[in-house]
Amino acid sequence: MDLSRGWIAVVEGLPYILKGVWVTMTVVAGALAVGMILGILLSIAQVYGNRMLRRVIGVYVWFFRGIPLLVLLFLFYFGLLTALEIELSPFTVSIIVLGLISSAYQSQILRGAILSLPEGQLQAARAIGMSDRKAIIFIILPQALRLSIPGWTNEYTIIMKDSAVTYALGVAEIMARANHVASRTYQHFWIYILAGFIFLALTYIGTRLFNLLENRVAIKGYVR
């Protein structure tokens, strides 16, 4: 193992690999946003929907939690979109697929948060004349979102790690660029160590921001 060659490869390849940070963070942020929007709708439907709707959503959650990410990426990009003759970039497909997977997990995070709230809140809202829709939007959902922040922190770290798999579709994120540099310099060990540290740094920064958000919206004396 040549330390000097490895160091040179790291120094020369770092600017190129760092350009993939923006791509990675965009994929992660996009997937989290898609997952949150769908997750909110799915969780509300699971808690307050009828039996048939709950079963359909249960199948959706089971499907996207049960199939590996790489299989879903290939299934959507090379299978479903090709069959439907829809042209989307690997970047867009990666956000959609990661977002769908995340929505399955986020829906369960939010569902648990909603169920942890006292049932009397919805009944009290009805007693003062509020519709169920307004009560859910203005009373139940804000509390559930606040309680879900620790779960989102964990979901962020998962999506951050999963984003590395998107290089299989040719997305020019951190891992794809690291693999290119490693193949060109033959310093695989040092380049992949570098990529690992970049992922660790991004994970640390993201979790710290989520922790700050959790502390910012925490209600003093409220232990739920």
FISENU-846780 format. One record per residue: residue number from 1; x, y, z of N, C-alpha, C, O, CB in turn. Coordinates in steps of 0.02 Angstrom, whole numbers, plus 50000, padded with zeros to 5 digits. Glycine has a CB too. Example, Ala and Ser with C-alpha at 12.3 -4.5 7.8 and 13.67 -1.06 7.14 Angstrom:
FISENU-846780
SITE   resi     n_X     n_Y     n_Z    ca_X    ca_Y    ca_Z     c_X     c_Y     c_Z     o_X     o_Y     o_Z    cb_X    cb_Y    cb_Z
SITE      1   50660   49716   50390   50615   49775   50390   50660   49835   50390   50712   49834   50423   50565   49776   50452
SITE      2   50642   49888   50354   50684   49947   50357   50645   50002   50394   50670   50057   50402   50704   49970   50286
***
This chain:
FISENU-846780
SITE   resi     n_X     n_Y     n_Z    ca_X    ca_Y    ca_Z     c_X     c_Y     c_Z     o_X     o_Y     o_Z    cb_X    cb_Y    cb_Z
SITE      1   50043   49940   50000   50000   50000   50000   50044   50062   50000   50079   50075   50049   49952   50000   50062
SITE      2   50043   50101   49945   50085   50160   49937   50049   50221   49965   50001   50246   49935   50104   50170   49863
SITE      3   50073   50245   50022   50040   50301   50055   50046   50365   50015   49998   50404   50011   50069   50312   50124
SITE      4   50104   50377   49985   50115   50439   49948   50069   50442   49887   50040   50495   49873   50188   50445   49927
SITE      5   50063   50387   49851   50019   50386   49792   49946   50393   49813   49906   50426   49779   50029   50321   49752
SITE      6   49930   50362   49869   49861   50369   49894   49845   50440   49912   49791   50465   49898   49851   50323   49953
SITE      7   49893   50474   49945   49883   50544   49965   49875   50589   49904   49833   50634   49902   49941   50568   50008
SITE      8   49916   50576   49853   49912   50616   49791   49844   50606   49758   49813   50653   49734   49969   50598   49742
SITE      9   49821   50543   49756   49756   50528   49725   49700   50562   49762   49652   50587   49731   49744   50452   49723
SITE     10   49704   50564   49829   49653   50596   49870   49652   50671   49857   49598   50701   49847   49664   50582   49944
SITE     11   49710   50703   49857   49714   50775   49847   49690   50795   49778   49653   50844   49770   49786   50800   49857
SITE     12   49711   50757   49727   49691   50774   49659   49617   50757   49645   49584   50791   49606   49735   50737   49609
SITE     13   49593   50704   49677   49524   50684   49663   49471   50718   49706   49412   50715   49691   49518   50611   49673
SITE     14   49493   50750   49762   49445   50780   49808   49399   50832   49775   49339   50829   49785   49483   50812   49866
SITE     15   49426   50880   49737   49381   50930   49706   49328   50898   49661   49270   50919   49661   49421   50980   49666
SITE     16   49347   50847   49624   49300   50814   49579   49246   50776   49619   49187   50778   49601   49337   50765   49533
SITE     17   49267   50742   49672   49220   50705   49713   49172   50752   49750   49113   50737   49758   49257   50660   49764
SITE     18   49199   50808   49774   49157   50856   49811   49102   50885   49768   49051   50908   49794   49200   50911   49839
SITE     19   49111   50886   49702   49058   50910   49658   48996   50865   49662   48941   50886   49646   49083   50914   49585
SITE     20   49007   50803   49684   48951   50757   49692   48911   50769   49755   48857   50741   49763   48976   50687   49691
SITE     21   48938   50810   49802   48902   50824   49864   48835   50859   49849   48784   50842   49879   48944   50868   49911
SITE     22   48836   50907   49804   48774   50942   49786   48723   50894   49757   48663   50899   49773   48789   50999   49736
SITE     23   48746   50849   49714   48700   50800   49684   48671   50754   49738   48611   50742   49739   48737   50757   49631
SITE     24   48715   50730   49782   48692   50686   49836   48641   50721   49881   48589   50693   49897   48750   50662   49877
SITE     25   48657   50783   49901   48612   50819   49947   48546   50836   49913   48494   50837   49946   48646   50882   49971
SITE     26   48548   50849   49847   48485   50862   49811   48442   50800   49809   48381   50804   49817   48500   50887   49740
SITE     27   48473   50742   49796   48436   50679   49796   48406   50665   49865   48348   50646   49870   48482   50621   49775
SITE     28   48445   50675   49917   48422   50662   49985   48365   50710   50004   48314   50689   50030   48480   50670   50036
SITE     29   48375   50775   49990   48323   50824   50007   48259   50811   49967   48204   50816   49994   48349   50895   49994
SITE     30   48267   50795   49903   48208   50782   49862   48171   50720   49886   48109   50720   49888   48229   50772   49790
SITE     31   48208   50668   49903   48176   50606   49927   48141   50617   49993   48086   50592   50004   48228   50550   49934
SITE     32   48172   50656   50038   48141   50671   50102   48076   50711   50092   48026   50699   50126   48189   50710   50147
SITE     33   48078   50759   50045   48018   50800   50033   47962   50759   50004   47904   50764   50026   48035   50858   49985
SITE     34   47978   50717   49954   47927   50673   49924   47899   50626   49977   47839   50615   49982   47956   50634   49865
SITE     35   47945   50597   50017   47924   50551   50069   47881   50583   50122   47835   50552   50147   47984   50520   50102
SITE     36   47896   50646   50138   47857   50681   50189   47786   50697   50164   47737   50685   50200   47892   50746   50210
SITE     37   47781   50723   50103   47715   50740   50076   47671   50678   50071   47614   50678   50094   47723   50773   50007
SITE     38   47698   50625   50041   47659   50564   50035   47648   50531   50103   47595   50503   50116   47694   50515   49987
SITE     39   47699   50535   50146   47694   50504   50212   47639   50535   50254   47604   50500   50290   47760   50510   50248
SITE     40   47631   50601   50249   47578   50635   50286   47510   50610   50263   47467   50594   50303   47583   50711   50277
SITE     41   47500   50608   50197   47436   50586   50169   47422   50513   50187   47366   50495   50206   47436   50594   50093
SITE     42   47473   50471   50182   47465   50400   50197   47449   50388   50271   47407   50347   50288   47527   50361   50177
SITE     43   47484   50425   50314   47473   50415   50386   47403   50437   50407   47370   50403   50447   47526   50454   50427
SITE     44   47380   50493   50380   47312   50516   50396   47261   50466   50372   47212   50451   50406   47299   50585   50366
SITE     45   47271   50440   50311   47224   50392   50283   47225   50327   50323   47173   50295   50332   47241   50378   50210
SITE     46   47284   50308   50348   47288   50246   50387   47253   50252   50454   47223   50204   50478   47360   50227   50398
SITE     47   47255   50311   50484   47225   50321   50550   47150   50335   50544   47110   50309   50583   47260   50377   50587
SITE     48   47132   50377   50496   47063   50401   50492   47024   50374   50432   46964   50388   50426   47062   50476   50491
SITE     49   47056   50336   50388   47021   50310   50330   46980   50249   50345   46983   50221   50400   47071   50295   50276
SITE     50   46941   50227   50296   46901   50167   50305   46944   50104   50299   47003   50108   50284   46843   50165   50253
SITE     51   46913   50046   50310   46951   49984   50313   46985   49968   50246   47043   49947   50245   46905   49927   50333
SITE     52   46950   49978   50191   46978   49962   50126   47038   50006   50111   47089   49981   50086   46925   49970   50072
SITE     53   47033   50070   50126   47088   50116   50114   47149   50098   50156   47205   50100   50132   47067   50188   50129
SITE     54   47137   50079   50218   47192   50058   50262   47227   49996   50235   47288   49990   50240   47167   50045   50333
SITE     55   47189   49950   50207   47219   49890   50179   47262   49905   50118   47316   49877   50109   47165   49840   50160
SITE     56   47237   49949   50075   47274   49968   50015   47340   50001   50035   47393   49986   50007   47233   50017   49971
SITE     57   47337   50046   50083   47398   50080   50106   47445   50030   50140   47506   50035   50134   47381   50137   50154
SITE     58   47417   49982   50175   47458   49929   50206   47498   49891   50154   47556   49874   50165   47415   49882   50246
SITE     59   47466   49876   50096   47501   49842   50042   47556   49886   50013   47611   49863   49999   47451   49821   49986
SITE     60   47541   49950   50005   47590   49998   49980   47651   50000   50025   47708   49995   50002   47559   50069   49975
SITE     61   47640   50006   50090   47695   50009   50138   47734   49944   50137   47795   49944   50137   47668   50023   50209
SITE     62   47699   49887   50135   47732   49822   50133   47775   49815   50071   47830   49788   50075   47680   49766   50136
SITE     63   47751   49839   50014   47787   49833   49951   47852   49873   49952   47905   49846   49937   47744   49857   49892
SITE     64   47848   49936   49970   47907   49979   49967   47956   49968   50025   48014   49988   50020   47886   50052   49965
SITE     65   47933   49937   50078   47979   49920   50132   48011   49852   50122   48061   49836   50153   47943   49922   50199
SITE     66   47982   49812   50078   48005   49743   50071   48052   49729   50013   48086   49678   50012   47948   49699   50064
SITE     67   48055   49775   49964   48097   49764   49905   48160   49806   49910   48155   49866   49926   48058   49780   49840
SITE     68   48219   49778   49896   48281   49816   49900   48281   49877   49854   48250   49876   49801   48340   49772   49884
SITE     69   48317   49928   49874   48321   49990   49835   48346   49978   49764   48317   50004   49716   48365   50040   49870
SITE     70   48399   49939   49757   48428   49928   49691   48378   49895   49644   48374   49913   49585   48492   49885   49696
SITE     71   48339   49848   49670   48288   49815   49629   48235   49865   49607   48214   49864   49549   48255   49756   49668
SITE     72   48214   49909   49652   48163   49958   49635   48190   50009   49584   48153   50030   49539   48140   49995   49697
SITE     73   48253   50028   49591   48282   50074   49542   48281   50044   49472   48262   50077   49424   48354   50092   49562
SITE     74   48303   49982   49467   48304   49948   49402   48233   49935   49377   48219   49942   49318   48342   49882   49407
SITE     75   48188   49917   49424   48119   49903   49405   48085   49965   49375   48050   49960   49325   48079   49878   49466
SITE     76   48096   50022   49406   48065   50083   49380   48100   50109   49317   48067   50125   49268   48066   50138   49434
SITE     77   48167   50112   49319   48204   50144   49264   48205   50101   49201   48191   50125   49147   48275   50160   49286
SITE     78   48223   50038   49209   48229   49994   49151   48165   49955   49135   48157   49930   49080   48286   49945   49162
SITE     79   48120   49951   49185   48059   49913   49174   47997   49955   49162   47973   49960   49106   48047   49869   49233
SITE     80   47972   49985   49215   47908   50021   49212   47910   50080   49163   47867   50086   49120   47889   50045   49280
SITE     81   47961   50123   49170   47964   50182   49127   47976   50164   49054   47949   50197   49009   48018   50229   49151
SITE     82   48016   50112   49043   48028   50090   48974   47964   50062   48944   47948   50075   48886   48083   50037   48973
SITE     83   47927   50023   48983   47865   49993   48958   47813   50047   48942   47775   50041   48894   47837   49944   49009
SITE     84   47812   50100   48982   47765   50155   48972   47791   50208   48924   47756   50256   48908   47747   50187   49038
SITE     85   47853   50198   48901   47886   50245   48855   47889   50315   48884   47875   50365   48850   47848   50246   48788
SITE     86   47907   50318   48947   47916   50381   48983   47990   50393   48992   48026   50349   49017   47878   50382   49052
SITE     87   48014   50451   48973   48085   50467   48979   48097   50513   49039   48076   50571   49040   48111   50500   48914
SITE     88   48131   50486   49088   48152   50525   49146   48226   50513   49157   48252   50458   49143   48111   50506   49209
SITE     89   48261   50563   49182   48332   50556   49195   48344   50510   49255   48301   50504   49298   48365   50624   49208
SITE     90   48402   50477   49258   48418   50436   49316   48414   50476   49381   48395   50449   49434   48488   50406   49309
SITE     91   48432   50539   49378   48429   50583   49437   48357   50589   49462   48345   50582   49522   48457   50653   49420
SITE     92   48310   50602   49417   48240   50609   49435   48211   50543   49461   48175   50542   49511   48199   50633   49376
SITE     93   48228   50489   49427   48203   50423   49448   48229   50406   49518   48192   50377   49558   48225   50369   49398
SITE     94   48291   50423   49532   48320   50409   49598   48282   50445   49653   48268   50417   49706   48393   50428   49599
SITE     95   48265   50509   49641   48227   50547   49691   48158   50516   49701   48135   50509   49757   48221   50620   49669
SITE     96   48125   50498   49646   48058   50470   49650   48058   50404   49688   48018   50394   49734   48029   50459   49580
SITE     97   48104   50359   49670   48106   50293   49701   48124   50299   49775   48092   50268   49818   48156   50247   49665
SITE     98   48176   50338   49790   48194   50348   49861   48138   50382   49899   48126   50366   49958   48258   50390   49866
SITE     99   48102   50428   49866   48046   50461   49898   47989   50414   49913   47958   50418   49966   48021   50517   49856
SITE    100   47974   50368   49866   47921   50319   49877   47938   50272   49935   47896   50256   49976   47908   50279   49814
SITE    101   48000   50250   49936   48022   50207   49991   48018   50245   50057   47994   50218   50107   48094   50182   49979
SITE    102   48042   50307   50057   48041   50347   50118   47970   50360   50141   47957   50362   50201   48078   50413   50107
SITE    103   47923   50370   50093   47854   50383   50112   47824   50325   50152   47784   50335   50197   47811   50397   50050
SITE    104   47844   50264   50133   47820   50205   50170   47843   50207   50242   47805   50191   50288   47843   50140   50136
SITE    105   47906   50225   50253   47933   50229   50321   47907   50290   50358   47889   50286   50417   48009   50230   50319
SITE    106   47905   50347   50324   47882   50408   50357   47808   50403   50376   47787   50431   50427   47893   50468   50312
SITE    107   47769   50368   50336   47698   50360   50353   47690   50323   50419   47644   50338   50457   47661   50322   50297
SITE    108   47734   50276   50432   47729   50239   50495   47755   50280   50554   47731   50273   50610   47768   50174   50490
SITE    109   47804   50323   50540   47828   50368   50592   47772   50416   50613   47759   50425   50672   47890   50408   50568
SITE    110   47740   50446   50564   47686   50493   50577   47624   50458   50606   47590   50485   50649   47666   50530   50513
SITE    111   47611   50399   50581   47554   50361   50607   47562   50348   50682   47515   50357   50720   47547   50294   50569
SITE    112   47622   50328   50702   47635   50316   50773   47629   50380   50813   47604   50379   50870   47704   50287   50783
SITE    113   47652   50437   50784   47647   50500   50819   47574   50521   50828   47555   50546   50881   47685   50555   50781
SITE    114   47533   50511   50776   47462   50529   50781   47427   50486   50834   47388   50511   50874   47427   50520   50712
SITE    115   47442   50421   50833   47409   50376   50880   47431   50388   50952   47396   50369   50999   47424   50304   50861
SITE    116   47489   50420   50961   47513   50434   51029   47478   50494   51060   47483   50504   51121   47588   50446   51028
SITE    117   47443   50533   51019   47408   50592   51046   47343   50571   51079   47312   50522   51059   47395   50643   50989
SITE    118   47322   50608   51130   47259   50592   51164   47199   50596   51117   47193   50645   51079   47248   50639   51224
SITE    119   47155   50547   51118   47097   50547   51075   47049   50604   51091   47010   50625   51049   47062   50480   51080
SITE    120   47052   50628   51151   47007   50681   51172   47016   50745   51134   46970   50787   51133   47015   50694   51244
SITE    121   47074   50755   51103   47085   50817   51066   47039   50822   51006   47010   50875   50993   47158   50821   51043
SITE    122   47031   50768   50970   46986   50768   50912   46914   50776   50935   46874   50810   50902   46995   50704   50871
SITE    123   46897   50744   50989   46829   50750   51015   46815   50821   51039   46759   50847   51029   46818   50700   51073
SITE    124   46864   50852   51069   46855   50921   51093   46847   50969   51033   46807   51016   51036   46916   50943   51136
SITE    125   46885   50956   50979   46879   50997   50920   46809   50991   50889   46780   51040   50867   46932   50977   50868
SITE    126   46783   50931   50889   46714   50920   50863   46664   50957   50907   46614   50984   50882   46697   50844   50860
SITE    127   46676   50958   50973   46629   50988   51020   46623   51064   51010   46571   51093   51024   46650   50974   51091
SITE    128   46677   51095   50985   46674   51168   50975   46656   51185   50902   46660   51242   50882   46741   51201   50993
SITE    129   46636   51133   50864   46612   51145   50797   46661   51138   50740   46645   51154   50683   46584   51212   50794
SITE    130   46722   51116   50754   46772   51106   50701   46758   51042   50664   46737   50992   50693   46843   51105   50731
SITE    131   46769   51044   50599   46763   50983   50559   46823   50939   50572   46874   50963   50597   46756   50999   50483
SITE    132   46818   50874   50557   46874   50828   50566   46934   50850   50525   46991   50845   50547   46854   50757   50548
SITE    133   46921   50875   50464   46976   50895   50421   47015   50953   50452   47077   50951   50453   46950   50916   50352
SITE    134   46980   51004   50477   47014   51060   50507   47049   51039   50572   47104   51064   50587   46965   51117   50522
SITE    135   47019   50995   50610   47049   50973   50672   47114   50935   50659   47163   50943   50695   47000   50928   50711
SITE    136   47114   50894   50607   47174   50856   50590   47229   50903   50566   47287   50896   50586   47158   50804   50535
SITE    137   47211   50951   50524   47261   50997   50495   47289   51045   50547   47350   51056   50548   47230   51036   50438
SITE    138   47247   51073   50589   47269   51127   50633   47285   51104   50705   47317   51141   50742   47217   51180   50635
SITE    139   47262   51045   50725   47273   51023   50793   47316   50960   50796   47368   50958   50829   47206   51011   50829
SITE    140   47294   50908   50761   47328   50843   50765   47395   50844   50727   47446   50824   50755   47283   50788   50736
SITE    141   47393   50866   50665   47453   50862   50622   47512   50902   50648   47568   50876   50647   47436   50885   50554
SITE    142   47504   50965   50671   47562   51001   50697   47597   50965   50755   47658   50965   50759   47540   51070   50720
SITE    143   47558   50935   50799   47588   50898   50855   47623   50835   50830   47678   50819   50854   47534   50880   50907
SITE    144   47592   50801   50783   47622   50739   50757   47687   50754   50720   47735   50715   50726   47573   50703   50710
SITE    145   47688   50808   50683   47750   50827   50647   47806   50841   50696   47863   50821   50684   47737   50888   50602
SITE    146   47791   50876   50750   47843   50890   50799   47869   50827   50832   47929   50819   50842   47816   50938   50853
SITE    147   47823   50781   50848   47844   50718   50879   47882   50673   50832   47916   50626   50854   47783   50682   50906
SITE    148   47876   50685   50767   47907   50641   50717   47979   50661   50701   48013   50625   50664   47866   50642   50653
SITE    149   48003   50716   50727   48070   50741   50709   48125   50689   50725   48169   50680   50683   48085   50805   50747
SITE    150   48124   50655   50783   48176   50604   50794   48174   50549   50741   48226   50524   50720   48167   50572   50863
SITE    151   48114   50530   50719   48108   50480   50666   48135   50505   50600   48165   50467   50563   48037   50459   50658
SITE    152   48124   50569   50585   48151   50599   50524   48227   50600   50526   48259   50591   50475   48123   50669   50514
SITE    153   48255   50612   50585   48328   50612   50591   48356   50544   50570   48405   50541   50533   48348   50628   50664
SITE    154   48325   50491   50594   48347   50425   50575   48335   50412   50500   48376   50381   50467   48310   50372   50617
SITE    155   48278   50436   50474   48262   50427   50403   48313   50464   50359   48331   50440   50306   48191   50453   50388
SITE    156   48336   50522   50382   48386   50560   50344   48451   50519   50337   48479   50515   50283   48402   50626   50380
SITE    157   48473   50489   50392   48535   50450   50389   48527   50389   50342   48574   50371   50307   48555   50426   50459
SITE    158   48468   50359   50342   48456   50302   50299   48458   50322   50225   48489   50289   50184   48389   50269   50316
SITE    159   48423   50377   50209   48422   50400   50139   48491   50422   50117   48511   50411   50060   48371   50457   50130
SITE    160   48528   50453   50162   48596   50474   50145   48639   50414   50124   48675   50417   50075   48628   50510   50204
SITE    161   48634   50361   50162   48672   50300   50145   48645   50267   50081   48684   50245   50039   48670   50250   50202
SITE    162   48579   50265   50075   48550   50234   50016   48564   50272   49952   48565   50242   49898   48475   50227   50025
SITE    163   48577   50337   49957   48589   50378   49898   48651   50354   49860   48657   50365   49799   48598   50451   49917
SITE    164   48696   50320   49894   48756   50295   49861   48740   50241   49809   48778   50231   49762   48805   50266   49912
SITE    165   48683   50208   49818   48664   50154   49771   48642   50183   49704   48643   50148   49654   48608   50112   49801
SITE    166   48623   50247   49703   48598   50276   49640   48652   50281   49587   48636   50294   49528   48570   50345   49654
SITE    167   48715   50272   49605   48767   50273   49554   48759   50216   49504   48786   50218   49449   48836   50268   49587
SITE    168   48720   50165   49524   48707   50109   49478   48667   50131   49417   48670   50099   49365   48669   50054   49515
SITE    169   48630   50187   49423   48594   50215   49365   48635   50267   49329   48613   50293   49277   48528   50245   49388
SITE    170   48694   50283   49355   48736   50334   49323   48728   50403   49352   48752   50451   49322   48721   50336   49251
SITE    171   48696   50409   49411   48691   50474   49443   48760   50495   49468   48793   50457   49503   48639   50472   49502
SITE    172   48781   50555   49451   48849   50578   49466   48854   50603   49537   48873   50661   49549   48871   50632   49417
SITE    173   48838   50561   49586   48843   50581   49656   48911   50562   49684   48957   50546   49646   48786   50549   49698
SITE    174   48918   50564   49748   48983   50555   49780   49014   50487   49762   49072   50484   49742   48977   50562   49855
SITE    175   48975   50434   49769   49003   50367   49758   49021   50355   49686   49071   50323   49672   48953   50314   49781
SITE    176   48981   50381   49639   48997   50373   49568   49062   50408   49551   49104   50381   49515   48940   50401   49525
SITE    177   49071   50467   49577   49133   50505   49564   49193   50472   49598   49247   50470   49570   49125   50577   49588
SITE    178   49183   50447   49659   49237   50413   49693   49257   50350   49656   49317   50335   49650   49216   50395   49765
SITE    179   49209   50313   49630   49223   50253   49592   49262   50270   49529   49307   50232   49509   49158   50217   49575
SITE    180   49245   50326   49497   49281   50347   49437   49353   50364   49452   49399   50343   49416   49246   50408   49405
SITE    181   49365   50401   49506   49433   50420   49526   49473   50358   49546   49531   50351   49527   49432   50470   49584
SITE    182   49442   50313   49583   49476   50252   49605   49496   50209   49545   49550   50180   49545   49431   50212   49653
SITE    183   49453   50204   49496   49467   50163   49437   49523   50194   49395   49561   50159   49362   49404   50155   49394
SITE    184   49528   50260   49396   49579   50294   49356   49647   50294   49391   49699   50290   49358   49557   50366   49342
SITE    185   49647   50299   49458   49710   50304   49495   49733   50237   49525   49790   50231   49546   49703   50355   49550
SITE    186   49688   50189   49528   49700   50123   49560   49714   50129   49635   49742   50084   49665   49759   50089   49526
SITE    187   49693   50184   49664   49700   50193   49737   49632   50185   49769   49606   50231   49801   49731   50264   49753
SITE    188   49603   50126   49761   49535   50114   49784   49528   50124   49859   49479   50155   49882   49514   50044   49765
SITE    189   49575   50099   49897   49569   50102   49970   49563   50174   49994   49517   50190   50032   49628   50068   50003
SITE    190   49609   50217   49973   49610   50285   49998   49552   50327   49971   49525   50369   50007   49676   50318   49978
SITE    191   49533   50315   49910   49477   50352   49881   49411   50334   49915   49370   50377   49928   49472   50340   49806
SITE    192   49402   50269   49928   49340   50249   49961   49339   50270   50035   49285   50282   50063   49331   50173   49955
SITE    193   49398   50274   50066   49402   50302   50133   49379   50375   50132   49342   50397   50175   49474   50296   50161
SITE    194   49403   50412   50081   49384   50482   50073   49308   50488   50065   49276   50530   50097   49420   50513   50013
SITE    195   49279   50446   50022   49206   50448   50011   49169   50433   50076   49118   50464   50090   49186   50398   49956
SITE    196   49195   50385   50114   49163   50368   50177   49163   50426   50226   49113   50438   50260   49198   50309   50208
SITE    197   49218   50463   50229   49222   50520   50274   49175   50576   50252   49146   50611   50294   49294   50546   50278
SITE    198   49167   50585   50187   49120   50636   50162   49049   50618   50182   49011   50661   50204   49125   50643   50085
SITE    199   49030   50555   50175   48964   50533   50195   48954   50541   50271   48901   50562   50293   48952   50459   50175
SITE    200   49006   50525   50309   49002   50534   50382   48991   50607   50400   48951   50623   50444   49065   50508   50416
SITE    201   49027   50652   50366   49021   50723   50380   48950   50748   50363   48920   50786   50402   49073   50763   50340
SITE    202   48924   50728   50306   48857   50749   50286   48804   50721   50333   48755   50755   50349   48843   50726   50214
SITE    203   48814   50659   50356   48767   50629   50403   48768   50666   50469   48716   50679   50499   48783   50555   50414
SITE    204   48828   50683   50493   48835   50719   50556   48802   50788   50552   48766   50808   50598   48909   50726   50575
SITE    205   48815   50824   50498   48787   50891   50491   48711   50888   50489   48677   50927   50521   48814   50925   50427
SITE    206   48685   50841   50450   48612   50834   50445   48579   50817   50510   48528   50846   50528   48595   50782   50394
SITE    207   48607   50769   50547   48577   50749   50611   48582   50806   50662   48537   50814   50703   48612   50687   50638
SITE    208   48636   50844   50659   48641   50901   50704   48587   50953   50690   48557   50981   50736   48710   50934   50698
SITE    209   48573   50965   50626   48521   51013   50607   48453   50989   50630   48412   51029   50653   48522   51025   50532
SITE    210   48440   50925   50622   48376   50897   50645   48371   50902   50721   48317   50915   50748   48369   50824   50623
SITE    211   48426   50891   50756   48425   50897   50829   48412   50969   50851   48376   50981   50899   48491   50872   50859
SITE    212   48441   51016   50814   48428   51086   50830   48355   51104   50818   48325   51141   50856   48474   51132   50787
SITE    213   48327   51077   50764   48256   51088   50749   48212   51059   50804   48163   51090   50825   48237   51058   50682
SITE    214   48230   50999   50826   48192   50967   50880   48192   51008   50943   48141   51017   50976   48219   50897   50894
SITE    215   48251   51035   50961   48256   51077   51021   48220   51143   51011   48192   51170   51059   48330   51090   51038
SITE    216   48220   51168   50950   48188   51232   50936   48112   51229   50945   48081   51275   50971   48205   51256   50865
SITE    217   48082   51174   50923   48009   51168   50926   47985   51132   50988   47924   51122   50996   47984   51133   50864
SITE    218   48031   51111   51031   48011   51075   51092   47970   51121   51137   47984   51181   51143   48072   51049   51129
SITE    219   47919   51093   51168   47877   51131   51214   47899   51114   51286   47898   51056   51306   47801   51114   51204
SITE    220   47919   51164   51322   47945   51154   51389   47892   51124   51434   47836   51149   51438   47970   51221   51418
SITE    221   47910   51069   51467   47865   51035   51513   47821   50983   51479   47785   50946   51513   47823   51085   51547
SITE    222   47823   50980   51411   47783   50931   51375   47828   50871   51361   47876   50877   51324   47754   50959   51309
SITE    223   47812   50814   51391   47858   50757   51390   47841   50706   51336   47878   50658   51329   47857   50723   51457
SITE    224   47788   50713   51299   47770   50665   51247   47820   50667   51190   47814   50630   51142   47699   50678   51220
***
